[in-house]
Amino acid sequence: MALVGWILSFICLFAGLALQQDLPVGGSATIANMLILCALLACPMIWRDRPLGVSRGQRIITGLALVFALPLILIPTH
């Protein structure tokens, strides 16, 4: 499980950093910040000892909420 966390953490971190460099569409800065936050939530090294009382299930739910919030960010507002 830790290996999956490391892989997901690196994927989200590098995707967020690459998106920060390009910023191709409106709202991409928010998506880049969400990806970097998701990398923090997935990093096993940080959450090994349950700091601040945050469990694995709470981190998974927060990561899913970030993923499902993407369409709300991408909806164009006029």
C-alpha positions in Angstrom: 0.0 0.0 0.0 2.9 2.3 0.7 4.3 1.7 -2.8 0.9 2.8 -4.3 1.0 5.9 -2.1 4.5 6.8 -3.3 3.6 6.3 -6.9 0.4 8.4 -6.6 2.3 11.0 -4.7 5.0 11.4 -7.4 2.5 11.4 -10.2 0.4 14.1 -8.6 3.4 16.2 -7.6 5.0 16.1 -11.1 1.7 16.7 -12.8 1.0 19.7 -10.5 4.5 21.2 -11.1 4.2 20.7 -14.9 0.8 22.3 -14.9 2.2 25.3 -12.8 4.8 25.8 -15.5 2.4 25.9 -18.5 -1.0 27.1 -17.2 -2.7 26.4 -20.6 -6.4 27.0 -19.7 -8.3 29.0 -17.2 -8.5 27.4 -13.8 -5.4 25.4 -14.4 -3.7 27.1 -11.4 -6.4 25.8 -9.1 -6.0 22.3 -10.6 -2.2 22.5 -10.2 -2.7 23.4 -6.5 -5.2 20.6 -6.1 -2.7 18.1 -7.6 0.1 19.3 -5.3 -2.3 19.0 -2.3 -3.3 15.5 -3.5 0.5 14.6 -3.6 0.8 15.7 0.0 -2.3 13.6 1.0 -0.9 10.5 -0.7 2.7 10.8 0.6 3.2 7.8 3.0 6.3 9.4 4.7 4.4 12.4 6.0 1.4 10.4 7.3 3.2 7.4 8.7 2.5 8.3 12.4 -1.0 9.8 12.0 -0.1 13.4 12.7 -3.0 15.7 13.6 -5.2 12.6 14.0 -5.9 12.2 10.3 -6.5 8.6 9.4 -6.0 6.9 6.0 -9.7 6.8 5.3 -10.0 10.6 5.9 -7.1 11.2 3.4 -8.7 8.9 0.8 -12.1 10.7 1.1 -10.3 14.1 0.8 -8.5 13.0 -2.3 -11.7 11.7 -3.8 -13.4 15.0 -3.0 -10.5 16.9 -4.8 -10.9 14.7 -7.9 -14.7 15.1 -8.0 -14.4 18.8 -7.5 -12.6 19.2 -10.8 -15.7 19.6 -13.0 -16.9 22.4 -10.8 -13.6 24.3 -11.4 -13.7 23.7 -15.1 -17.2 25.0 -15.6 -16.9 28.3 -17.4 -18.6 31.2 -15.6 -19.6 34.3 -17.5 
